[in-house]
């Protein structure tokens, strides 16, 4: 394979990949899905968007069960789950 082609492809990927990743928007639950936000359940990197100030958006939580990171769960289920809370802990 032509080395010039390989280098050009690698450079193009390095430039374009961050743009594509940053352009992703969070997907809201379907309109017929009744959901609530549940704090302290999200695994590191698995939180849904718009956490309460400790990170910028979905998938950016750095620790498991972060008290300020949340995920969507079906309405009424959060309080049934151990450590689940519908309000963030201070």
N, C-alpha and C positions, 0 to 999 in steps of 0.2 A: 504494500500500500504506500502511496506517496506520503512522505513525512510532512510535507507542506499541508496536505489535506487533513492529516491527523491533528496537527497543531491548530489549524484554522477551526476545525470542528470543536476541539477542546476549548478554545477561546470563546467561540460563539456560545457554547453551552454554559460556560462560566459567567457570561454576561447576561444571557437570557433567563437562566434558571431562577435567580432571585426575583426577577420581575414577575415571572409567572407564579411563583409561590406567594409573593406578597399581594397578588391580585385576587386571591381566593377570598370569598366572603362567606361568613357563617351561614349555614342553612337552617332557617327556622323550622320548627316542627310543622307538620301538615295542619291545615286549618281545622280538620276534624279531630285532631289529637289534643286532648286537654292535658296540659303539662304544667308543672311548677318547677321552679329552680330549687335545687337541693344542695346545700353547702356541706362541706367536709367529706364528700364521697369521691371526688374526682381523683383518678390516678395522675401521677406526674405526666404532663403533656396531653392529658385527655379532657381537660376542662372545656366547657362551652364558652362562647364569647361573652365579653363585657363583665369580667370579674370585677370585684369591688376595689380597684386601685392597686392591686399587687402585681398585675400583669396587664398587657394591652389587649389581648384577644384570645380566642379559642386555641387550645393546644400549647399554651405558653406557661402553664403552671410548672414549677420546678420540683415540688414535693408531693408525695401522696397525702391525701386527706387534708389539704391546705384549708384552714378554716375560712378563708375568703374566696376560694375558688368553688364554682358550682357547675352542676350538670343538669340537663333536663331529665325529669323522671315523670311518669304518669301521675296525674293529679291524685293526691291522697296517699301516695306511697312513701313520700319522704320521711314522715314521722314514724313510719313502721320500720324503717331501716335503721340498724344500730348506728349511732353517731350522726344520723341524718338530721338536718335542721333547715327549715324554710327561711331562716334569717341568718345573716352572717354573724359570726362570733367576733366580738371586738378584739 
